[in-house]
Amino acid sequence: MWNWKSLFNSKEVDEMKFLIAGLGNIGAEYANTRHNIGFDVLDQWVESHGAEWETGRHAFVAQFKFRGKQIVCIKPTTYMNLSGKAVKHWMSVERISPKNLLIVTDDISIDVGKLRIRGKGSPGGHNGLKDIEAQLGTDNYDRIRFGAGNDYPKGRQVEFVLGQWGESEAIEVSLQKDRTCLAIEAWIIKGLNGAMNEFSG
């Protein structure tokens, strides 16, 4: 059993706060790549709520109210492989319970145009999820995986995920970003099972 209370030095968590973390890499060379879809989704969602990003410790941070809940969004500036450092820091600072944590990231095992919403589970070779699991000491956190496809030659996975979306994928990716933003809101309002039933697949 994960003793998550040790993360907060025994402070009470704030049940009305939610942490949404979009994963990606900072820098112009990574903009609009498959691996940065977590950043792109949160950029769209934050803008739709009239909020703005500010520079914080280990992450860009945006905060706003949604349905009476305080929302804290982060885009880690630690680069993908150290995403857990930012997630753990902001969970601790904002006293956010693990059940109110949601990670948005890419997944090459899922076709473009599909979402997979899950609670606990393997990081599946994703370095950002691996670090979050290592930092938190558990895989028991919710995540939305955005289908990135896997149409690449053997041995070219890194080049593929760090590459731009293809022109033929643009419409599907745009529609899926819209659905992901709605899925985030469903997760906050209806919980994991409600979001899964409505948006997974």
NORKA-V848509 format. One record per residue. SS is DSSP state (helix for helix, strand for strand, loop for the rest). PSI is psi in whole degrees, -180 to 180 (NA if undefined). NEAR is the number of other C-alpha atoms within 10 Angstrom. Layout:
SS/PSI/NEAR ; SS/PSI/NEAR
This chain:
loop/132/5 ; loop/120/10 ; loop/74/9 ; helix/-22/15 ; helix/-25/15 ; helix/-22/10 ; helix/-29/17 ; helix/12/18 ; loop/43/10 ; loop/8/9 ; loop/151/11 ; loop/141/11 ; loop/158/16 ; loop/104/13 ; loop/-14/13 ; loop/4/12 ; strand/142/20 ; strand/138/25 ; strand/120/24 ; strand/118/23 ; strand/121/27 ; strand/129/26 ; loop/148/30 ; loop/-171/30 ; loop/138/23 ; loop/154/18 ; loop/142/9 ; helix/-30/7 ; helix/-16/10 ; helix/-3/16 ; loop/138/18 ; loop/22/16 ; strand/164/21 ; helix/-42/26 ; helix/-15/29 ; helix/14/25 ; helix/-27/27 ; helix/-42/25 ; helix/-47/24 ; helix/-41/21 ; helix/-46/23 ; helix/-34/24 ; helix/-46/20 ; helix/-43/14 ; helix/-44/20 ; helix/-44/20 ; helix/-39/12 ; helix/-20/10 ; loop/11/12 ; loop/19/9 ; loop/167/16 ; loop/152/13 ; loop/142/16 ; strand/156/12 ; strand/122/12 ; strand/-174/15 ; loop/123/13 ; loop/3/20 ; strand/158/24 ; strand/139/17 ; strand/138/20 ; strand/139/21 ; strand/142/19 ; strand/170/15 ; strand/141/12 ; strand/119/13 ; loop/40/9 ; loop/1/9 ; strand/147/14 ; strand/120/16 ; strand/129/20 ; strand/116/21 ; strand/138/25 ; strand/146/28 ; strand/103/31 ; strand/138/26 ; loop/14/21 ; loop/1/17 ; loop/157/19 ; helix/-45/21 ; helix/-12/17 ; helix/30/20 ; helix/-34/28 ; helix/-29/26 ; helix/-44/20 ; helix/-43/24 ; helix/-48/27 ; helix/-42/17 ; helix/-48/17 ; helix/-27/22 ; helix/-43/22 ; helix/-48/19 ; helix/-42/10 ; helix/0/15 ; loop/50/21 ; loop/129/23 ; loop/147/21 ; helix/-31/19 ; helix/-12/15 ; helix/23/21 ; strand/132/20 ; strand/131/25 ; strand/134/22 ; strand/123/27 ; strand/171/26 ; strand/160/26 ; strand/116/26 ; loop/-5/21 ; loop/-1/13 ; loop/139/17 ; loop/149/15 ; loop/135/19 ; loop/-1/19 ; loop/152/20 ; strand/151/24 ; strand/120/17 ; strand/125/25 ; strand/160/18 ; loop/-123/15 ; loop/156/11 ; loop/168/14 ; loop/147/11 ; loop/-14/15 ; loop/36/11 ; loop/1/10 ; loop/118/16 ; helix/-33/15 ; helix/-46/22 ; helix/-36/25 ; helix/-43/20 ; helix/-36/19 ; helix/-45/23 ; helix/-41/19 ; helix/-42/14 ; helix/-39/17 ; helix/-17/20 ; loop/22/13 ; loop/157/17 ; loop/12/17 ; loop/72/17 ; loop/155/18 ; strand/148/22 ; strand/147/23 ; strand/119/26 ; strand/124/23 ; strand/120/29 ; strand/122/23 ; loop/-7/26 ; loop/172/19 ; loop/39/15 ; loop/73/11 ; loop/152/12 ; loop/155/9 ; loop/133/6 ; loop/2/8 ; loop/25/10 ; helix/-46/14 ; helix/-46/10 ; helix/-38/11 ; helix/-52/20 ; helix/-25/21 ; loop/7/18 ; loop/168/17 ; strand/156/15 ; loop/147/19 ; loop/156/10 ; helix/-37/7 ; helix/-15/8 ; helix/-9/12 ; helix/-46/11 ; helix/-44/11 ; helix/-41/12 ; helix/-42/21 ; helix/-45/13 ; helix/-39/11 ; helix/-31/19 ; helix/-42/22 ; helix/-45/13 ; helix/-36/17 ; helix/-41/27 ; helix/-42/18 ; helix/-35/16 ; helix/-38/23 ; helix/-45/25 ; helix/-38/16 ; helix/-39/19 ; helix/-42/21 ; helix/-42/22 ; helix/-47/14 ; helix/-10/14 ; helix/180/15 ; helix/-50/21 ; helix/-39/14 ; helix/-44/15 ; helix/-40/22 ; helix/-47/20 ; helix/-32/11 ; helix/-33/14 ; helix/-15/19 ; loop/144/17 ; loop/NA/13
